[in-house]
Amino acid sequence: MTTSATTSSAYVSPLRWIKLDQYCTLSGDTRDAVHARRRKGQWHDGMQCRVGPDGNLWINPEEVNKWVESSQR
């Protein structure tokens, strides 16, 4: 039996934001794909990604999961 609790995102990060390289390692995504989504406006700074004060790109895996789940075809 499927409930709304069992259909939520399976991945829960102990950190809200992770560096781009760690995100790519975990997801199998490429750096180029992430940057392309930012350029196309599919991912928004402050939501799915953000440039930190250290100049690195940080990714919010929870928001990425929401983005994937909300995509309609």
Secondary structure, DSSP 4 states (H G I P E B T S, - for coil): ---TTTTS-S---SSS-EEHHHHHHHH---HHHHHHHHHHTSS-BTTTEEE-TTS-EEE-HHHHHHHHHH---
